[in-house]
Structures are given as structure tokens and as C-alpha cells.
Amino acid sequence: MNKTKVRFILRQYRKHASTKEISRDVKVSQRRVQQIIKQYKETGLEPVLGENIGRPVKPYDENQTARGHPALKDGVCFGPRAQVSRIPETSESSASRIYLSE
């Protein structure tokens, strides 16, 4: 969606075209056309696209960085997800003992 499509939607709306016809012409959903028209009715201006979209950014906090987070030590996590079970390093593993005995 870009400014030209928004302007086309509003122009067609002013000509009393249905949202279904507009959405088919612009190839966007009928609901999106309704949202753009609603924003236009509320403000009287073209809706601005691409600003304040997506998830809001959390404010930067030194305690939440990799080096300062309490669950992290030197950027490495020692929590339950980072635990890896190790096989004990012995001269003979149990599997090798089974095969050697046969």
C-alpha cells in the first residue's frame, strides 16, 4: 500500500463507490479500505502510512542487556534452556563394553 493507492481509495470514496468495488480495483482487502475511509472521516486528512506500525520498542535499560542481565554471565545463559547433558568421558563407555564383551 502506498500514497497513490490511498489517494485512489479516497477519490473513489468521494465518488460514492462501494468499498467492495474499491478493494477489487486496488487489490487490498475490503476491511483495509474501510479502515482507511474511517481514518479519513475522523481526521479529515489522508492517513499516514508506515509510522508507528508494529510492536512498540521498549525503552533501553542497562540491566536488560546481555552483559547486565541477572540470568546471563558474560553473555552466556546458564538457565535451564542452556543446560546440556554431557556424556561422562571415560576410557570405556557402556556401549563399548557391551560390544567388546561379545
Order of alpha helices (4+ residues) and beta strands (2+ residues): alpha-alpha-alpha-beta-beta-alpha
